[in-house]
Amino acid sequence: MEQQGKWIWLDSRQHPFAQECPVSLANPAKAGNYCLAEFRRTYDFRWEAVSAKVRVSGDTTFRLFCNGEFAGTGPAAAGGDFGPNLPMPGQFANRYEIPLSGTRVEFFAQVQIPGGALCDWSQGRGGFFLEAEILLENGSRQFVCTDGSWEVRQNGRYPAPCRYDERLEPGEWEKAEEIAPVWNLADAPIPMLDFETVPPAGAREFVVGAGEERRITVEFHRIYAAYLLLYAEVSGPCEITAVFRELDGADDSPEEIVLTRPGHYRGLRMHSAGALDLYVRNRAAAPALLCPSLAFCSYPVRQQGHFRCSEPEFDRIYDLCKWALRICRQTIHLDSPRHQEPLACTGDYYIESLMTAAAFGDLRLARLDLLRTAARLRQMDGWMFHTTYSLIWVLMLEDVYRFTGDAEMVRECLPALRALMKRFHSYADENGILANAPDYMFIDWIVVDGYSMHHPPKALGQTALNAFYYGALRAAVRLLQAADDPEFAHFAAIWTERAVRLRASFAGYFYDEEKKIFFDGQDTPEPALKWRPANPPRRYYTRHSNILAVLFGLCEPPEGRRILETVLEDETLPDMQPYFAHFALDAVWKTGLFSKFGLEMLRRWRVMTEATEKGLQEGWIRPEEGYAFDYSHAWGGTPAYQLPMRLLGLEMLEPGYRRIRLVPRLYGLKWAEIELPTPFGPLFCRLEDGKDPMLRIPEEIRAEIC
């Protein structure tokens, strides 16, 4: 059906300062003014309404109610990146099917500009859009939509982000203004978020006496990505400051709330919530009753993996990593619900996509992340803020294809792939080595010799960047074969030649003949840029460069195995965080060293379970003095992928689980039980020392068992 709904907003003549907003909070270009606009429309029908199919969007963020019941929040994230403050090429509409009863249908929506988090992306101005098809009990269907008949007001009780004050006037309702549609709206190709009410772990009701000031601390069993829910019975002004914590210390901006009458408050900002402190000043002449809880939101889970073994610590590690993934899966993969960064942290999402394949099976969100990133790459001529992460996008594309067999997804990404490879070729010298890169970020969240490996100098980042480039070139050629698109087929020879040239030059640039390992980059002079320190005149050695060189095949297999053993056993080399340990574990698997190193490396995640089992600690080394870890960062969750996949020994022989090879091994455990989600249902394996594996494999999967 052709779009019939109109985009509407506050009258520009009456509200001139509530029109524009920053495209992104990550890099705002316009200050704008905070505005919470509310929209409403009531429809009366002769027959009982049965259901409504709703298509809805808002800029920057909206929440929708139908007949007084919460329906959802949105829109699905457009994407975005750190860097130039450009709108994404398009926005998304959410779709809901809402059950109804009665002959009256009331829509109510709230839209705030600017958004409340870094991942909220805008076209630079406020707007609201809704279309709904109402099914009536007589079988007829009525179509309704936003237009100039809707009412709108700027609710003055929301004077600033995370502030709500019932002492203020809510504003007068007026007719909405139809505005030009600048959003290029498409339906979000993912299911809408699930919401679940989570009560506190202990007491659920709290009384604050008349005139009393009190701090109320509420704990939750886990860390949740959640909105504040607060039921209050008050008879006068009750001032509340709500501060969310994961464990210790404040999580993010507090919510300032003033309630004057009984009712329900629902927060507009998603928090990373393991605990809640309510600082209450009851100024009324009667006691106040407060009942706090959470509206936990996450991407829907319809299928789950399972892992148990003879070493209970691995069970706890698996569960903790899987939970971190659960709370990071929103309408994009988040780095964490505490930071809520835009679609810029591709290294995080790459690991999360592999974890999803092993833990939940539904890769539609990863697919959408890839396509949104492709749109940004096309928009920016192949540029992304994080240099290595833009190359990891290629690896993620190949692995999501491997698990889904979705060749159409690959074809949609080919223009972005071409732009990315063209840009990186411009950084290469005559020998195919990246010698003129604008930066070398991101390698790992550690500090070496005073340099952050978030954005290291050339001497600490060049080798790793070249390794990622080589891996991306080879993956790109395989993706061209999968896409089978004649328009792009000729790039296979071009990218193959670049990969061959880079590999032939790599050792000559970066191999230390005396130490018999790779060093991290050349010490040639290089001036400082914003995200690239001036290059120091010295040679560095880390595990990182060597692991990547081995993983991507920049040396012969026997040599790679020797190098990997050398650097993993050399405790004088800089350590790596859980994020980078993902690549180390992949290299250990590739070289056949998993039996020697694999489970012992995974046991290091005990640090995480010992810290807390409420959430996943961001790292195990504080990268700088005083740095506060978060406990909701899924980039460190690779055991949720490594444990089931490595014990199964799963190799994808044909994409999308059409044909696989399984080489089940216990690696010293006494038993293990694994259930792996696949497009055809769960694959089950029970391993016991001294016994043949017990397997249940969906009949659609052709499996070789070794």
FENLIN-V858747 format. One record per pair of residues at least 24 apart in sequence whose ideal C-beta (glycine too) atoms are under 6 Angstrom apart, sorted by the first residue. I is the first residue (numbers start at 1). GAP is how many residues later the second one is. D is the distance in whole Angstrom. If there is no record, write none. Layout:
i=I gap=GAP d=D
i=I gap=GAP d=D
//
This chain:
i=4 gap=141 d=5
i=5 gap=124 d=5
i=5 gap=125 d=6
i=5 gap=126 d=4
i=5 gap=140 d=3
i=5 gap=141 d=5
i=6 gap=140 d=6
i=6 gap=141 d=5
i=6 gap=172 d=5
i=7 gap=120 d=5
i=7 gap=122 d=5
i=7 gap=172 d=5
i=7 gap=174 d=5
i=8 gap=120 d=6
i=8 gap=138 d=5
i=8 gap=142 d=6
i=8 gap=168 d=4
i=8 gap=170 d=6
i=9 gap=117 d=5
i=9 gap=118 d=5
i=9 gap=168 d=6
i=9 gap=170 d=5
i=10 gap=27 d=6
i=10 gap=142 d=6
i=10 gap=144 d=6
i=11 gap=166 d=5
i=15 gap=139 d=6
i=18 gap=136 d=6
i=19 gap=106 d=6
i=20 gap=104 d=6
i=20 gap=105 d=5
i=21 gap=92 d=4
i=21 gap=93 d=4
i=21 gap=101 d=6
i=22 gap=92 d=5
i=23 gap=62 d=5
i=23 gap=64 d=5
i=23 gap=99 d=5
i=23 gap=101 d=5
i=24 gap=56 d=6
i=24 gap=97 d=6
i=25 gap=93 d=5
i=26 gap=56 d=5
i=26 gap=92 d=5
i=26 gap=316 d=6
i=27 gap=58 d=5
i=29 gap=56 d=4
i=34 gap=126 d=5
i=34 gap=127 d=6
i=35 gap=78 d=5
i=35 gap=119 d=6
i=36 gap=76 d=5
i=36 gap=119 d=5
i=36 gap=122 d=4
i=37 gap=74 d=5
i=37 gap=115 d=6
i=37 gap=117 d=6
i=38 gap=72 d=5
i=38 gap=115 d=5
i=38 gap=117 d=5
i=39 gap=70 d=5
i=39 gap=89 d=5
i=39 gap=111 d=6
i=39 gap=113 d=5
i=40 gap=68 d=5
i=40 gap=111 d=5
i=41 gap=66 d=5
i=41 gap=109 d=5
i=42 gap=64 d=5
i=43 gap=62 d=5
i=43 gap=101 d=5
i=44 gap=60 d=5
i=45 gap=58 d=5
i=45 gap=91 d=6
i=47 gap=89 d=4
i=47 gap=90 d=5
i=47 gap=91 d=5
i=48 gap=55 d=6
i=48 gap=89 d=4
i=49 gap=51 d=4
i=49 gap=56 d=5
i=49 gap=85 d=5
i=49 gap=87 d=6
i=50 gap=85 d=5
i=50 gap=87 d=6
i=51 gap=48 d=5
i=51 gap=49 d=6
i=51 gap=84 d=5
i=52 gap=46 d=5
i=52 gap=48 d=6
i=52 gap=80 d=5
i=52 gap=82 d=5
i=53 gap=44 d=5
i=53 gap=80 d=5
i=54 gap=42 d=5
i=54 gap=78 d=5
i=55 gap=38 d=5
i=55 gap=40 d=5
i=55 gap=76 d=5
i=56 gap=38 d=6
i=56 gap=74 d=5
i=57 gap=36 d=4
i=57 gap=72 d=5
i=57 gap=128 d=6
i=58 gap=53 d=4
i=58 gap=70 d=5
i=59 gap=63 d=5
i=59 gap=64 d=6
i=59 gap=67 d=6
i=59 gap=68 d=5
i=60 gap=53 d=5
i=60 gap=54 d=5
i=60 gap=55 d=4
i=60 gap=60 d=5
i=60 gap=62 d=4
i=61 gap=51 d=6
i=61 gap=54 d=5
i=61 gap=59 d=5
i=62 gap=47 d=6
i=62 gap=49 d=5
i=63 gap=47 d=5
i=64 gap=45 d=5
i=65 gap=43 d=4
i=66 gap=32 d=5
i=66 gap=41 d=6
i=67 gap=39 d=5
i=71 gap=25 d=5
i=71 gap=27 d=6
i=72 gap=24 d=6
i=72 gap=120 d=5
i=76 gap=112 d=4
i=76 gap=255 d=4
i=77 gap=42 d=5
i=77 gap=254 d=5
i=77 gap=255 d=4
i=78 gap=43 d=4
i=79 gap=264 d=4
i=79 gap=293 d=3
i=79 gap=297 d=6
i=80 gap=41 d=4
i=80 gap=262 d=4
i=80 gap=263 d=6
i=81 gap=261 d=6
i=81 gap=263 d=4
i=81 gap=295 d=5
i=81 gap=303 d=6
i=81 gap=304 d=5
i=82 gap=262 d=5
i=82 gap=303 d=4
i=83 gap=302 d=5
i=87 gap=36 d=5
i=88 gap=33 d=6
i=89 gap=286 d=5
i=90 gap=94 d=4
i=90 gap=96 d=6
i=91 gap=92 d=4
i=91 gap=94 d=6
i=92 gap=96 d=4
i=93 gap=92 d=5
i=93 gap=94 d=5
i=94 gap=94 d=6
i=94 gap=98 d=6
i=95 gap=92 d=6
i=116 gap=45 d=6
i=116 gap=153 d=4
i=117 gap=223 d=4
i=118 gap=222 d=5
i=118 gap=223 d=5
i=118 gap=224 d=5
i=119 gap=221 d=5
i=119 gap=223 d=5
i=123 gap=59 d=5
i=123 gap=60 d=6
i=148 gap=30 d=5
i=150 gap=26 d=5
i=152 gap=24 d=4
i=162 gap=91 d=5
i=162 gap=93 d=5
i=162 gap=107 d=6
i=163 gap=93 d=5
i=164 gap=93 d=5
i=165 gap=93 d=4
i=166 gap=92 d=6
i=166 gap=93 d=6
i=166 gap=94 d=4
i=167 gap=91 d=6
i=189 gap=179 d=6
i=190 gap=174 d=5
i=190 gap=175 d=6
i=190 gap=178 d=6
i=191 gap=109 d=5
i=193 gap=104 d=5
i=194 gap=104 d=6
i=194 gap=106 d=5
i=195 gap=100 d=5
i=195 gap=102 d=5
i=196 gap=100 d=5
i=197 gap=96 d=6
i=198 gap=26 d=6
i=198 gap=96 d=4
i=198 gap=98 d=5
i=199 gap=94 d=5
i=204 gap=87 d=6
i=205 gap=86 d=5
i=206 gap=84 d=5
i=207 gap=80 d=5
i=207 gap=82 d=6
i=208 gap=72 d=5
i=208 gap=74 d=4
i=208 gap=80 d=5
i=209 gap=78 d=5
i=210 gap=75 d=5
i=210 gap=76 d=6
i=210 gap=77 d=6
i=212 gap=70 d=5
i=213 gap=68 d=5
i=214 gap=66 d=5
i=215 gap=64 d=6
i=216 gap=62 d=4
i=217 gap=60 d=5
i=218 gap=58 d=4
i=218 gap=74 d=5
i=219 gap=56 d=5
i=220 gap=54 d=6
i=222 gap=392 d=5
i=223 gap=49 d=6
i=223 gap=51 d=4
i=223 gap=391 d=5
i=223 gap=392 d=4
i=223 gap=408 d=6
i=223 gap=409 d=5
i=224 gap=49 d=5
i=224 gap=70 d=6
i=224 gap=72 d=5
i=225 gap=45 d=6
i=225 gap=72 d=6
i=225 gap=102 d=4
i=225 gap=112 d=4
i=226 gap=47 d=5
i=226 gap=68 d=4
i=226 gap=69 d=6
i=226 gap=70 d=5
i=227 gap=40 d=5
i=227 gap=43 d=6
i=227 gap=68 d=4
i=228 gap=39 d=4
i=229 gap=37 d=6
i=229 gap=64 d=5
i=229 gap=66 d=5
i=230 gap=35 d=4
i=230 gap=62 d=5
i=231 gap=33 d=5
i=231 gap=60 d=4
i=232 gap=27 d=5
i=232 gap=58 d=5
i=233 gap=29 d=5
i=233 gap=56 d=4
i=234 gap=25 d=5
i=234 gap=50 d=6
i=234 gap=54 d=5
i=235 gap=49 d=5
i=235 gap=51 d=5
i=236 gap=48 d=3
i=237 gap=46 d=4
i=238 gap=44 d=5
i=238 gap=50 d=5
i=239 gap=42 d=4
i=240 gap=38 d=6
i=240 gap=40 d=5
i=241 gap=38 d=4
i=242 gap=36 d=6
i=243 gap=34 d=5
i=244 gap=27 d=4
i=244 gap=29 d=5
i=244 gap=32 d=6
i=245 gap=30 d=5
i=246 gap=26 d=5
i=246 gap=28 d=5
i=246 gap=385 d=4
i=247 gap=27 d=6
i=247 gap=365 d=6
i=247 gap=384 d=6
i=251 gap=87 d=6
i=272 gap=65 d=4
i=272 gap=66 d=4
i=272 gap=360 d=5
i=274 gap=340 d=5
i=298 gap=28 d=6
i=298 gap=31 d=6
i=299 gap=30 d=4
i=299 gap=66 d=6
i=301 gap=59 d=6
i=303 gap=58 d=5
i=303 gap=374 d=4
i=305 gap=53 d=5
i=305 gap=54 d=5
i=305 gap=370 d=6
i=305 gap=371 d=6
i=305 gap=372 d=5
i=306 gap=369 d=4
i=307 gap=336 d=5
i=307 gap=337 d=5
i=307 gap=367 d=6
i=308 gap=365 d=5
i=309 gap=360 d=5
i=309 gap=363 d=4
i=310 gap=359 d=5
i=310 gap=360 d=4
i=310 gap=361 d=5
i=313 gap=293 d=6
i=316 gap=293 d=5
i=317 gap=288 d=4
i=317 gap=322 d=5
i=318 gap=321 d=6
i=318 gap=322 d=6
i=318 gap=325 d=5
i=320 gap=288 d=6
i=320 gap=289 d=6
i=320 gap=296 d=5
i=321 gap=316 d=3
i=321 gap=318 d=5
i=321 gap=319 d=4
i=322 gap=37 d=5
i=322 gap=318 d=5
i=324 gap=292 d=4
i=324 gap=310 d=4
i=324 gap=313 d=5
i=325 gap=27 d=6
i=325 gap=30 d=5
i=325 gap=309 d=5
i=325 gap=312 d=6
i=327 gap=305 d=6
i=328 gap=306 d=4
i=332 gap=37 d=6
i=333 gap=36 d=6
i=336 gap=294 d=5
i=336 gap=296 d=4
i=336 gap=297 d=4
i=337 gap=295 d=5
i=338 gap=292 d=5
i=338 gap=294 d=5
i=343 gap=29 d=6
i=343 gap=30 d=6
i=344 gap=41 d=5
i=346 gap=43 d=4
i=346 gap=46 d=5
i=346 gap=47 d=5
i=347 gap=42 d=5
i=347 gap=45 d=5
i=348 gap=287 d=4
i=350 gap=42 d=5
i=350 gap=46 d=4
i=351 gap=231 d=5
i=351 gap=284 d=6
i=351 gap=287 d=6
i=352 gap=282 d=5
i=353 gap=43 d=6
i=353 gap=47 d=6
i=354 gap=287 d=5
i=355 gap=282 d=5
i=355 gap=285 d=5
i=355 gap=286 d=5
i=357 gap=46 d=5
i=358 gap=283 d=5
i=358 gap=286 d=5
i=358 gap=287 d=6
i=359 gap=281 d=5
i=361 gap=316 d=3
i=363 gap=37 d=6
i=363 gap=40 d=6
i=363 gap=41 d=5
i=366 gap=34 d=5
i=367 gap=42 d=5
i=370 gap=27 d=5
i=374 gap=39 d=4
i=374 gap=42 d=4
i=377 gap=39 d=4
i=377 gap=42 d=6
i=377 gap=43 d=6
i=378 gap=37 d=6
i=378 gap=38 d=5
i=378 gap=41 d=6
i=381 gap=38 d=6
i=382 gap=37 d=4
i=382 gap=38 d=4
i=382 gap=40 d=6
i=382 gap=41 d=3
i=386 gap=55 d=5
i=386 gap=56 d=5
i=387 gap=52 d=5
i=387 gap=54 d=6
i=388 gap=54 d=6
i=388 gap=77 d=6
i=388 gap=80 d=5
i=390 gap=30 d=6
i=391 gap=77 d=4
i=391 gap=78 d=6
i=391 gap=81 d=4
i=394 gap=78 d=4
i=394 gap=81 d=5
i=394 gap=82 d=6
i=395 gap=80 d=6
i=398 gap=77 d=4
i=398 gap=81 d=6
i=401 gap=81 d=6
i=401 gap=254 d=6
i=402 gap=250 d=5
i=402 gap=253 d=5
i=404 gap=252 d=5
i=405 gap=250 d=4
i=405 gap=251 d=3
i=407 gap=75 d=5
i=407 gap=76 d=6
i=410 gap=69 d=5
i=410 gap=72 d=5
i=410 gap=73 d=4
i=411 gap=72 d=5
i=411 gap=74 d=5
i=414 gap=69 d=6
i=414 gap=74 d=5
i=417 gap=59 d=6
i=424 gap=45 d=6
i=431 gap=74 d=4
i=432 gap=66 d=6
i=432 gap=69 d=3
i=432 gap=70 d=4
i=432 gap=73 d=6
i=433 gap=72 d=5
i=433 gap=76 d=5
i=434 gap=31 d=6
i=434 gap=32 d=5
i=434 gap=35 d=6
i=437 gap=28 d=6
i=439 gap=92 d=4
i=439 gap=93 d=4
i=440 gap=25 d=5
i=441 gap=90 d=6
i=443 gap=101 d=6
i=444 gap=132 d=6
i=444 gap=133 d=5
i=444 gap=136 d=4
i=445 gap=132 d=5
i=445 gap=174 d=6
i=445 gap=178 d=5
i=446 gap=177 d=5
i=447 gap=176 d=6
i=448 gap=126 d=5
i=455 gap=76 d=5
i=457 gap=76 d=4
i=457 gap=78 d=5
i=458 gap=63 d=5
i=458 gap=68 d=5
i=458 gap=77 d=4
i=459 gap=62 d=5
i=459 gap=64 d=5
i=459 gap=76 d=5
i=459 gap=77 d=6
i=459 gap=81 d=6
i=460 gap=60 d=5
i=460 gap=80 d=5
i=461 gap=60 d=6
i=462 gap=59 d=3
i=463 gap=47 d=5
i=463 gap=55 d=6
i=463 gap=57 d=5
i=463 gap=58 d=5
i=463 gap=82 d=4
i=464 gap=80 d=6
i=464 gap=81 d=5
i=464 gap=84 d=5
i=467 gap=81 d=4
i=467 gap=82 d=5
i=467 gap=85 d=5
i=470 gap=29 d=6
i=470 gap=32 d=5
i=470 gap=82 d=5
i=470 gap=84 d=6
i=471 gap=81 d=4
i=473 gap=25 d=6
i=473 gap=26 d=4
i=474 gap=25 d=5
i=503 gap=51 d=6
i=506 gap=48 d=5
i=517 gap=29 d=5
i=517 gap=46 d=6
i=517 gap=49 d=6
i=518 gap=27 d=5
i=518 gap=28 d=5
i=518 gap=31 d=5
i=520 gap=25 d=5
i=542 gap=31 d=6
i=542 gap=32 d=5
i=543 gap=24 d=5
i=543 gap=30 d=5
i=543 gap=33 d=6
i=547 gap=36 d=6
i=547 gap=37 d=5
i=547 gap=40 d=5
i=550 gap=37 d=5
i=551 gap=32 d=6
i=551 gap=35 d=6
i=551 gap=36 d=4
i=560 gap=31 d=6
i=561 gap=30 d=5
i=564 gap=27 d=6
i=568 gap=29 d=6
i=575 gap=46 d=6
i=577 gap=42 d=4
i=578 gap=41 d=6
i=578 gap=58 d=3
i=579 gap=56 d=5
i=579 gap=57 d=6
i=582 gap=56 d=4
i=585 gap=57 d=5
i=594 gap=52 d=6
i=595 gap=72 d=6
i=599 gap=68 d=5
i=602 gap=37 d=5
i=605 gap=34 d=6
i=644 gap=30 d=5
i=644 gap=32 d=6
i=647 gap=25 d=5
i=648 gap=26 d=6
i=648 gap=37 d=6
i=657 gap=44 d=5
i=659 gap=43 d=4
i=660 gap=43 d=5
i=661 gap=43 d=4
i=662 gap=41 d=6
i=662 gap=43 d=5
i=663 gap=43 d=5
i=664 gap=29 d=4
//
